[in-house]
C-alpha cells in the first residue's frame, strides 16, 4: 500500500527525510477506482508516439513533465549545478527544472505542481515587504529574482510576487498548535540560494550555485548537502551548533487558529512598495509557452493570494507576430478579483495545446481531458462584481474553432478554465495524527458520499476500525502560502458537491486543499494577549474597568492573568478564538489618555520539556539603532533561531519577552542596540527579577549604537559592522560570565536656594538605573543637542560615522560656551563635602570606557584611589574643563581631572542642568541627585578572547574549511 518514491518525496519536502520508514502514500486511483501510475514523461492525452519521443527517455517521477529542448545560451543543471555541454537539455514544462540527460532519472526535487500534496505538516509563510535580492532564485518558477521580490521572515523562501499564490505552505513549524504535534524533530530542507562557498556535509564537495536553484539546506541546523546526497543523512535534526541556544518547537505552544504568522511572530506590518508586474518569456521550443502575469483592478487588495496587483490601465505584453496573448482565469474568484495569468500561444495552435498551456500557467498537471476553456464575456473582463455567477455562460474553446484562436478580432481575449462534470471523483484523506503507516489513503466519492461515509470507509484503512466513527470528523484544510485555514465539515456534507464548488471557485485553491480525518476532541481555546501602553500604577480592578470601557471585554471569556502595574501592561487570557481576534484588532487601534495601545499574541513555553543542556537565548533587537542595521539582524535571528525567542523592542519593549521566558529555569539574553537600549533591558530585568524562574540571566551585547562603551569593555567591539549573525550567536554561546555594578540614581527636584527667582517647577521624585556613567554639565549638553537633532530628522541618522560627525559639529558650537558648573552644583561623597575645581562637566564612571572608548580616568597609578574595576562597588568621579578637554581625552592626549571615588554620592543642583545617564539626556530641575548601589550586581557575558591562529596551518586543514564565501561576511549564513 506504500509507494516508495512518493514516500521519499514527501519526507524530503515536508521536513522529514527520504529514508525507509517515512510516511508513505497509497497509490492514486483513477475515477474508475483503478490504480493510476505516477505521472511520467509520456503520460496524459495528446502524448502519442511523436510527442513521447521528444520527452525524457525514462520515467520522470515527482510530477515533472520533461521534454528535450535546444539550448541557445549557457545553461546549468538544477540537480548537479554543472554546466550543460552540448545543445540539448531536458526541461520540465511546468516548473522550469533543467537537467542533463544523465541526471533526469536521479531527480528527487518535486515539481511545483505536486509540491503542495507532499507537504508533511502545512505551515504558512510570513512574507515581509518587497526587496531586491541579488543572486537569489524563486522557489516556485526557479527563475532569477531580477525585480523586487518577497522573502519569508521565518525561512529562506524567496518568490516572485506573482508566484506567491503557488508557493508551498512548507514554512518551519516553530510551535505546537494542537494539529499534528510531535516531539521528534526532523530536518526541514529548503532548496537552493545557498552561499557560494557551501560544501556538502556528505561528500564535502561544493553544493552551492549562483547560477541555478540547487542544493539543500536544513533551516534549523544549517547543514548543507546535494539533493542526491540528502538520503545519506539521518532524518533527525539536532539543531546543529546552536542547539543550546535554540528554543525547540516542541517546547512552544500557541493556538493560533485566527491569527496570521505576522501576528504570531510579532512581525511589524510595513507597507509594501508600489506593485508592479513580472513578465517573462518561456524557453524557445515547440508548443505554447507560458508568460505569467498576475493582474488586478482591486488596488491595494493583496488578499490571501499575495498576488501582484497591477491596477487598472496596465497593458498586456505585446506578443510576437505569429503568436497571441490570452488572459486565463482559474475560477469565479479570479474573475471577480480580475486576477489572471497570461499565456502566449501560436495563432494556429490546437485547442488541446492552448488548454495544456493554460493548465501549466496554474501548475496543474491533471489530465487535460477533464477540463475545458470557456470564453469570458467582455463585460465581465473588468472585474464585474457579478462575474462569479456569470462566468460559466461563455462558449467553450472547441465552439470557437477546432484549431484554436485565429484572430484577435473574433476570438475572446479572456478565458476561464472549467472542470468538466464528474459523476465520481478521487479524494485523498490524510490522518491528523503522525504515528501511522501511510501519509494518506485515496477513496472514491460518488454523489451519495458524505463526510460521515468517507470517515467510515477511511478508518479501517488507517487501522482505527476498532474505534467508533462518532469520535472522528472530516476537516478541510486550505494550505495557503500566507495562512492555513481549517474547516470542520458537517456529517451530511456531500463531498462531490463540495469538490465541484471548490473547483468552480478556484482550481488553484483545489490543488492546495487537503482533507484530514481527525479525532473530534474539543480543544479548549486559550490565547494570551499582551496589552501595553496603559497608565502605570493602577490596580487589577482598575485595569479591568479601563479595558472594559475601551474595548468592551467580555468577563466570561477574558481574565487578567498577569498585571505589570509599574510598566502599565497586562496579559489577558482569552477563552475564545473569535474574541481574541476581535480584541487584538481593536486594541491596536485604541488610545488611552492619548497614547496608542500595544497588542501582542504571546506563546507559552513548556519549560518542563526543555532538554537538560538547553539554555535558550532571549533576543531583543532595537531596529532603530545602528544605522537601521537592527532590521536586518531581526530577520537573520528569526531564521537562525526560533522566531518566538526574538523580540522587537519598538513593539512593546522588553516586557513581552521576559513574560514569555518567566518560567524558563535557565536562559540567556542578547541585546542588540546602543548603551541606552542595554540599560532599558537591564532595568526591565531588575523589575522582573522576583517573577523570573531564572532571576539573574546573563546578558550579552551586540553594539548597534554610536558610543557602545559597555560593549567595548565586554569585548563585543566598537559597533556592529556586518559580521555573520551565526558567528555572533556562536560567540554568545562561548562567552564568559562577569559581574558589573548597577547603580540607582534618585532624582528629587525641589526648590533650591540658588534657583533663579527662587522658583522652580516641582517634579515628583523618580529613579533611574545606571551601568556605564552619569554626566552632568557639558557632556550631557552635547548629548542632549544630538538627541534633539536626531528626533527632528531621524532619517538622516543612519550611520555611525554621520552620528559622530554631528557630535563634532555640536561640540564645535559649544567651544566658547562656559557656565562654571562648579559654582552651580554641590558634591558630597560618603557624607563628606568635596570641593570642586573649575570644571564644565562632572562625570561618574562605572566602566573604563567613556565617549566611544576613551579612558577618562587614565592609567596612571594614584595612591589616593584604588584601581578601578567595574565590579568593585565603587564609582569614580572625574571632571572636564570644556569641549577642548573632552576632545583631548577622546584623542588619548589627556585624561580627566580625578576628583573622588566612593559608593554613595549626593549632588545638589542649584540651577536647571543637563544630565545624561548611559547616553539618555534630559534637563534636570534644581534639586538633589543621590547615587548609590542597587543591590545585586548584574551578570553580563564577556566575549571570549579569540585564540591566535597558528602560523603554519596544514594545507589539508585549510582545504577542509573550504574557500571563503564571496561578498564578505554578510553572505555567510549558518
N, C-alpha and C positions, 0 to 999 in steps of 0.2 A: 504493500500500500504506500510505501515511501518511495519517493523519487530522489535518487542521489544527487542528480545535477541540480534540481530545484532546491534541495536541502543546502547544498554548498552556497548557492547564490543567495538564498535567504539569510543565512547566517552571515555572509560577507557584508551585505548591505545594512542589515538591521542591528548591528552592534555585536553580533555573535562571532563565530569563527567557523570557516569551512572545514570542519573536521567531523569524523564519524561520531554519531550520537547527537548531532544537532537536530533541531526540529525539522521534520520532513513534510512533504505535501502529498496529498493524494493526487492521482492522475486527473487531469481535466476530462470532463465529459462533454461530448457534443450535445446538440439539442435532442438527439435521439437516445441519449443515455450511454453512448459508447465512449470508450476511452479515446481521447484525441492526442495525437503525438505533439511533441513540443514544436513550436514554430521553427521551421528550417528555411534554408535559402530558396527552396523551390515550392514552399507551401503557399496556399492561397489561390484563389481563382485568377485566371489570366497568366498563370506561370506554366505555360506549355513548354515543349521541348526547346523552342528558341529562347525563351526567357530564362529557363532553368540553366541553360548552358552559359549564360552570361553572369551567373551568380557564383557564389563560393562553391568550390568543389565538394566541401564537407558540410556536415550539419552545423549551422550557426545556433548555438544554444543561447539561452537568456534573452530571447526575443529579438535579436538582431536580424536585420534583413540586408546581408552583404551583397554587393554587386561589384564587378570588376570595372574600374574606371581608368581613364587615361590621365596621367599626371602632367600638368603644364607648368608647375612651379615646384620648388623644393618642398618636400613633404616628409613628415616624420611619423613613425608608427606609434600609436597610442598605447600599445602594450609594452614593447621593449624600449621605446623612445629613441630608437636608432633611425638613421636616415634610410628612406626607401629608395634604393638604387633601381634604375630602370624607368620605364614609362607607365607601369601599371601598378595599381594598388587595389585594395578591397575596402569599400566604403559602405557603412550602414546608411541606408536611405532615411532612417528615422532620426538617429541621434548623432550622425556625422562621425562615428567612430571609424578611424582609418587604420589599416593594418597591412603588414606584409602578408603575402600568400602563406608563408610558413607559420605565421602567428595566428591565423584565423582560427584554427582548431584549438588553440590554447587560451582563447579569450575567456576571462572569468568576470569581466565587468558587465553587469546587466544593462540592457538598453533602457533608455528613458521611458519607453512605452510600458515596460513591465516593472520598473523600479518601485512604484507605489505598492504593488502587490507583494513585494519581497521585504518590505519593512517589518522588522520583528515587533517593535513597540513604537507606534506612531507618536512622535513628539514634534510640535510645531516649532517653527523658527522665530527668531526675534530680529527682524531686519532694522537696521539703522538708516540714517539718511544716505542719499546717493553720494558717491565719491569716485575719484579716479584711482584705479588700482592697476599699476603697471605690471606687466608680465603675469597677469592672472587670467584664468580661463573660467568660462561659465560652466557650471556643473550640469546644466540641462542640455544645451546645444553644443557644448565642448568647444566653442569658438572663443577667440580672444576678447577681452573686455577693453575695447578701444574707445568707449564712450562712458559717461557716468553710469555706474552700476551699483548694485546693492550687495551688502555683506551682512551675514548674520552676526549679531553681537555676542553670541554664545559659542558658535562653532566657526569653522573656516569655510563655510559655504559662500561662494560668490556666484551671482547670477545677473543676467541682464534684466532690466525692469520688466520687459515683456515676457520673460521666461519664468517669472515668479509664480504665475498660476500653475505651472507644470513642475515646480520643484517638489521634491520628495519631502514629506514630513518626517525626516530622519535626523533631527537635531539631537544633541546629547540629552539623555534623561538624567536630570540633576536632582530630582527628588522623587519621593513616592507620593502618588496621588490617589491611591486606592484602586487603580486599574493595573493589573498585570505587574504588581510589585514583586521584586525578588531581591535576594541578598547576594547572589553570585554576580560579580561584575565582569563583563566581557569587554574585549577591545571594541572601540567604536571607530571604525575606519572611515576616513574621508579621502577621496581620490584627488590626486594632483595638487598643483600650486605649492609644491614643496620647495624649500630653498635650494639654490643651485649646488650647494655642497653636500646635500643629503646623501647618506650611504645606507644601503640595505642592511638590516640587522642580521639577515641570514647569510647572504653571500658576500657582504662587505663591499659590493660594487656600487657605483653611483646610481641612485634611483630617482633623482630629481630631474626635471626638464623645464627649461624656459621656453620651449617651442610648442609643447602639447600638454594636455592634461594626462599625466602619467604618474604612477607610483601611488602608494598608500601611506597614510599616517594615522596612528591612533590619537584621537583628540583628548585622551585622558593621560596616557603615559608618554606620548610623543614619539613612540617607536616608529621607524620608517622602513618600509620594505617595498620590494617589487610586488606587483599584483600576483605574479606567478609564484613568488616565494612565500606569500602570506599563509598558505596552509601548513607550512612547517613550524609556525609559532603556536604556542599553547593558546587556547581561546581566552583564558582568564587574564584580566588586566590587573596589575598591581600598582598602578598609578605612577610607576617609574621613580625618578629621582625625587619627586615632590610628594611621595606617598605620606610622609609625616606631616605635611602642611595642608594637604587637600582634605576638605570636608566630604566624606564619602556620600554618594547619593542615597545609599540605603539608610543613612542616619539623618535624613532630612525628610520631613513630611509637610506637604502643602496641598490642601484640597482646593484646586484652582479651576473649578468647573466653569465659572462665568468670567474668568479673568484671562486676558491675553498674556503672552510671555513678557511683553513690555511691562505690564503691571507686576507680574510675579518677580521679575528680576530688577525692578525699580530702575528701568532704563528711561532716561529723560526723553520725553517726546518732543523732538525738534522738527520744525517744518522742513520738508524736502525742497530741493531746488525746483525750478520750473520744469515741468515734464517735457520730454522730447520723444523722438521716435528712434528706434533701432531697426534698420533695414539692411538686409544683406542678400546677396545672390548665392544660389547654390553652385556646386562644382559643375563644370561643363561636362555634359554627358547626355546620354539618351534619356528620353522621358521627361515628364513635367518636373520642375524643381520648385521648391517652396521658398517664398520670400516672406517671412513672417513679419507682420506689423500688428500691433495691438492699438486700436484707436478707440476714442470715447468722446461723446459730447457732454458727459457729466463732469464738468470741470471741477477739479478738487476732490472728486469722489474716487478714492483709491479702492475702497471696499476690501473684501476678503481676497479678491483676486490679486491685489497688489500690482495690477497691470500698469501699463504706461498710457495714461490718458492723454490723447493727442489734442483734444479740444476741437472745436468746430473750425472749419476752414482749411484744414490740412489737406494737402494734395497727395494722392497716391503716387508711388514711384512710377516713372514712365517706363513701360515695357519695351522690349526690343520690337523691331518691325514685324517679325514673324511670330510674336507671342502676344498674349493679352493677360491683363491682371484682373483677378476676381476677388471680391470680398467673400470670405467664408465665415459663417456663424455656426456655432455648435449647439444652439438651442434657443429657447424662448428668452432665457435670462440674458444671453449675449445680444439678442435683438433688442431687448428692452434697454440695455445699457449702451447699445451701439458699440460693443467691443467685438472686434473681428480680427481675423488673420487674413493675410493676403497670400495668394498663390499665383505664380506666373506659369502659364501653360502655353504650349504651342496652339496656334489658332486651329490647327487641323487635328488636335488631339482627340482620341476617342473618349466617350463619356466615362468608360471604366477607368481610363488613365486620369481624368480630371477628378473622379471620385477618390481614387487612391491618393492623389496629391492633397486633396482636401483632408483626408483622414490623417495623412502624415503630418500635416500642419498642426494637428492637435495630438500628435504622438499616439494615435490609435492604430493598432496593428491587428484588430479583429478582421474576420472575413468580410471583405467589402461587399459580398453578396447580401449581407444583412442590412445594408444602408442604401440610401438614395439621397440625391441632392434636389431640393425644392427651391424654385425661384422665389426670391423675396420681392413682393410688390414694391414699386418705387416709393409710395407714400410712407412705407414703413422703414425705409433705409436711413431716416434721420432721427431714429430713436423715438418713434411714436410710443406714448405710454401704453397704448393698447396693442402694441406689436406682439406681445407674448401670446395673445389669444388669436391673432390672425395670421401668424407666420406660416402656419401649415396650409394656407389656402392657395399657395402658389403652385405652378406647374413643376413637374419633375424635369430633370436634365434629359431623360430619354424623350420626353414630349417636345423638347426644344430641338432635337435632332440627334440622330444616332452618332454622328461624327463629332459631337461636342459643339461648343460655342464657335461660331464662324465670323461674326462681325459685331462690333460694339454697338451698332445701331439697332440690331434686332435681338441681341442677347442681353438678358438682365445682368447687371454688374454684381449683384449680391445674391448669395445662395445660402441655404440653411441645410446642414446635414441632419437627416432624419433616419431613425431606425425603423425598418420595416416591421409590420405587426408580427408578433410571435405568439404561438399557441403554447409554448413552453420555453423555459429558459434554464440556464445552469447558474447556480449560486454557490459561492464559496463561503463556508461557515468556519470562523476561527474560534477556538476556545479562549475564553477570557482568563484562563489560568495557564501557567507556563509548564507545569510538570505533566506533559502529555507527549505521546509518541509521535504525533503529526502536527504540522503547523496549521493545516486546515483540511476540511473534507468538502468535497463537491457533491451537491444534491441537485436533483431536477425538480423544478417548481412548475406547477400547472395552474390554470385558472382557479382551481379549488384549493391550492396550497395557502395556508395561513401561517402566521408566526408560530402558533401552537403546534401545528402538524410538522413543521420543519424541526422544531425542538424535539418532538417525539422521534423523528427519523434520525437526528444527529446524535442524540445521547448514546445509543448503543455503539455507534462508530467511534466515539471518544472514550468508551469504557466506563460510562456513567449510567448504564442501563438499570442498575440496582436502585437508583435514586428516582424519586418521583418527579415528573415534569413540572409540577406546580412550583418546584423550588428553583426553576430556571426561567430566564427571559431572553428574548432576542433583542439585541441592541444594534442600531445603525450608527456607524461612526464615519463622519466625513473628515478625511485626513487632509485638510487644507494646509498650505505651506505656512500660513500665519496663525491658524487656530484649529485645533482638533475639537470637533463638535460631536456630542453623543446624544442619541435619541432612543428611548425605550419604545419599542413597537408594541401596540396593543395585540392581545392574543388573537383577535379575529381579523387583524390586518392582512389583506390579500397581497402576497408578495409580488405576484406578476404585475398587478396594477401599480404597486409601489415602484418596481423597476422601470415600468413604462413611464411613469411620471418623472422619475429622476432623469431618464434619457431625454424626455421632452424638454426638461429644464436646461440640462447641460450634459453633453457627452463627457466633457472633462470631469465634471462632478461625479459621473458614474464610474469613471476609471479610478477615482480617488475615494470611493465609498466602500466600506467594508462592513460585514455583518458578523457580530460576535454572539455566541451563546454564553451567557453569564449567569452566575448564581444570583437569584433575586433577593439578596440580603439588603436590608435597609442600612444605608451609610449615614451615620449621624453627622450632618454638616457642621463644621466648625471652622470659622475663618477669623484670623487675628488681624485687626486693623489698628495701625498706629496713627494717632491723630496728634499733630504737633501744632505749635503756634497759638496755643491757648494762653490766657492770662495766668501768670505764675502765682503760687501761694494760695490756691483755693483748696477747699476740702473735697473729698469724693462726691458728696451730695451736691455741692455747688457745681462741680464739673458735669455731673449728670443732668442737672437742671439746665445748664448752659447749652449742652449739646441737644437736649430735647427741644429747647427753644429754637436753636439754629437749624437743625436738620431733622427734627421730629423723629427721634429714635423710638423704636418700639420696645417697651420694657420687657415684654415676654420673649423677645428674641435677642436682645442686646444687653450685655452685662459689662461692667467695668472690671477688668481683670487686674490691671496694674495702673497705678497713678503715680506720676512723677511730678509732684507739685512744684518743686523748685525750678523745674525746666518747662513748666506749662505744657505737659504732654500726658496722654492717657493711652492705654491699649484696650481696645474693645474686643470682646469675644462675641461673634455673631453666629447664631444657630440656624441661619437660612441663607442659601446662596444668593437668592434674589435680593434679599435685604442687604447683604454685604455689598453687592454690586451697586445698589442704589445709594448706600451711604458713602461708598468710595467716590462715586462720581459727584455726589452732592457736596461732600466735604471739601473737595479740591476747588470748588467754585464758591466757597463760603468764606466770608471775612468776619472776624470777631474783633471789635474795638479797632476797626480799620486795618487789621493785619490778616492776610490771607492764610488759611489753614493748610496744613500738610497732611496728606493721607498716603499711607504705605501698606501694602499687603506683606505680612511677615510670615516666614515659615517657622515650624517647630523643629528644633534639633533634638533628635533622640539620643541623648548623651549616653544612655546605657549601652547602646550598640557600637560606640566608638571603639576602634581597635586599641589595644593597650599602648602601642607605641605612637599613637596619633596625637599630635598637638596642633590642631588646625590653626591656620593663620587668619586672623580677622584683619581685613584690609580696608583702610579709609583713604579715599582719594579726594583731594580738592582740585576739581577740574579748572579752577581759575588761576591756579598757581603755576609758576614755571613757564611763562610764555605759552600757556594753554597746552603744554605737554601732558597735563593731567588727563585730558580727554582721551589721548591715545593710550596712556597707561591703564585707564579704566577699562578700555576694551581688551587690552592684552591680558590683564589679570583675570578678567572674566573667562577668557579662553584657557588660560593656564591652570586656573583653579576652578572650584565650584562657584558659579556666579552668585550663589546665596551667601557667600562669605566676603563679597566685595560690596562696599557701600560708598555712595557718593555723598560727600559732606554737605554739598549745597542742597541736598534733598532730605532735610530732617536732622542734619547734624550727626554726631556720633552716637546719640542715644538709641536709635533703632538697632544698630549693630550690636551694641552692648546688651540690649534686651534679648536679642536672639541668642547670644552666647552666654547668657546669665547662668545657665545650668551646666555649661561645659566645664569639667573639672580642671582641664589644663589647656590653655591656648596662648597664643602669642599675637601681637598686634603690629601691623606695619602701617605707618602714617606717611602718606605721600603729600607733601606740602612744605610750606615755609615754617619758620620758627613759631609764628603765630598760630598756624594750624596745629603744630605739635602741642603747644600749650593748651589749645582748645580741647584736644583729645585727652590730655593728661588731667585737665580739670574735670572732664566728664567721668574719667576713671575714678577720680577721688570721690566724687559724689556717689558713684555706684558701688563703691568698694564693699559695703556691707551686704549688697544684694547679689554679688557675684560668687559663684562656687569657686572661682579662681580669683581671689581678691587682689593678687599682685602679678598680673600678666606682664611679661617683659615686652618692651616697646622698641621696635626698630624704626629707622627713619630713611625715607627716600627723599632727599632735599630737593624741593622744587622752587623755593623762594629766592630772594635776592641775596640775603646775608648768609643764612644757613649755618649759623655759628655752632649750634648744638650738633648738627650733622658733621661738621668738620671735626669737632672734638671726639666724636664717636667713630671716626674714620670712614664715614659714609661719603665723604668728598665735599667739595665746594658747591656742587649742584649737579643735577641730572643732565647728562649731555647725550642721551640717546643710547645708553647701554642696553644690551639684550635683557628684556624683563625676566627671562628664565634665569640668567646669571644673577640677577638681583635677588630672586627668591632663593637660589642656592646659597648665596651669601647670608641671607637671613637665617637659613637653617643651620649654617655653620658658625653664626655669631656667638660671642661670649656675653654673658650677663654681667652687668656692672650696676653699681648704685649711684644715684645722683640725688643731691639735696633738692628739696622742694620747699619753697618759701611762700608765706602768706603776707599780703600787704593789706592792711586795714586803712581805708581812706575815710577819714572823719572830717568833713568840711564844716566849718562854723565860722562865726565872726572872729577875726583876728585883729590884734591891736594895730598892726601895720597896714590894714586894708585901706584902700582908697575910700575917703569919705566915711570911714568907719562902718561901711555896709558891705555885705557880701551875700550872694544868693546861696541860701542854705540848701544842702543836698543830704539825703539820708545816707548813713554810713554804708559802705559796700566793701566787699572783699574780693581781691583778685589774687591769682596764683602766679608764681614766678619760678622759672627754671634757669634762665640764662642770665639776664641782667635787668636792672631798672635804671633808667636815665631821667635826670631832672635838669632842665635848662636847655642848652644849645643843641645837644644831640637829639633830644626829644622834639625840639622845634623843627629841625631839619626833617625828621621822620614824619612829623605832622604835615608839613608842606608837601612832602612827597605823597603821603596818603591822600590828601585833598586833591592833588593833581591827578592821581590815578582814579579817584572816584568820579571826577569830571569827565575824563576821556579814557575809560578802561580799555578801549580797543587799541590804543597806542602802546600800552604796556604789555607787550607780548614777547619780550626777550629780556634776558638778564642783563645783557650789555646796555640796552636802552635804559633800563631801570637805573643802573649805576650812573649812566650819563645824566639822568635827571637829578640824582643825588648831588653830583658835582656842580651842576648848574645852580641848584638851590643853595649849596654851600658857598659858591662864589658871591651870590647875592647877599649873604649874611657876613661877608668878610669884615665890613666896617661896623657891624652891629655889636653893641656892648650893653649889657644890662646889669652888670655887677651882681651876679647871682648870690655871692657870699653875703651880700647885705640884705637879701630878701628871704633867706632861709636860716633855720637854726638846726643843728645836728647834735643828737645825743647817742652815744654808743655805750651800751651796758650801763645805762643810767648816769653816764658821765658826759658833761658838755664838752664838745670838741670845737676848737677854734678853727675856722675855715680860712685857707689862704685866698688870695684874689683869683677867683675862677669864674667861668661862664657856664660850666656844666659839672654836675655831680653824678657819678655812676656807681651803682652797686653791682658787682660782678660775682657770679657763682661758677663760671666756667672760664678756662683760659682762652677765650676767643670772643672778640667784640668787633662789630663793624666789619663784617665779612672777613674774619680771620685774623684781625690784629690782636697782638698781645698787649693789652692795656696796662697790666700790672708790671710787666717786664720780667726778665730772667735774673736780674742782679739779686744777690743774697742781701738780706737785711735782718740784723739781729732783733729788730723791734717786732717783726712779724714772723709767723710760721709760713712754711712753704705752702702755697695754695693747692687745694685739691677740690674736686667737685663733689666729694662725699665726706668732707671733714666737718660739716656742720657750721662752717664759718663763711661769712661774706667779706669780700674785700671792697673798700671804698676808695675810689680814685676820682681825681678832679682833672678837668681840662680847661685851658685858658681861652679857648676860642676855636674857630674853624681852622685856622692855620695849624694849631697844635694837633687837632684831630687828624688833619691831613698828614702831618709828620708821623703820628703814631701808626696810621694805616700804611705809610710807606716804610715802616721799620726804622725810622731815623731817631725817634724818641719814644719814651713811654710816658704814662700818665703820672700825675702827682699822687703819690701814696699818702692817704690820709688816715685810714683806720682799718681795723679788722675785728669782727665780732659776730655775735649770734643774735643780738637784739638791738634794733635801731628805732629812733624816734626823730622824725623830721617835721619841723614846723614851717609851713609855707605862709609867709606874710602877704603875698600877693598871688593872684591867679597865675599859675606857672605851667608850661608844657611838661607833661610827664609821659614816658613810654615804658611799657613792660613787655619784654620779648617781642619788640617790633610793633606793638599795637599802641599808637599815641592818642592822647587827648589833652585837653586843658583842664587842670585840676584847680578847683576853687581854693581859696585860703583855708587852712586848717592843719590837721595833723595827718602824718603818714607813719604807721607803725609796721615795721618789717620784722618778722620772726619766723622760726622754723615751723613747718606744718606737719608735725608728727612723723610717720614712717617715710623713709626715702623711697623714691620711685625706682623700679627696676627697668633699666634700659639695656638694649642689645648693642654691643660694640663690634664692628666688623672685624673679623679675624685678620691678622696680618697674612698677606699673601706670601707663600713660600717662594724663595728665589729659584728661578729656573736654572737647571744645570747647564753649564756651557756646552758640554758635549752630549746633546740629545741623540740617542741612537736613531739611525735612519729609518729603521722599521717602525719605531715608535711614532715618528712624525708621519709616516705613511698611514699608520693606524688612525691618527687623528683626522686625516683627510684634508683636502685643500680648504683654504679659507673661503667662506661664502662671499659672493660678490655683493657689493653695495654696502659694506660695513655692517656694524652690529645691528642696525635696525631690521635687516632682512633675516637675521638668525632667530628662528623661533624654535623653542623646545630643543 
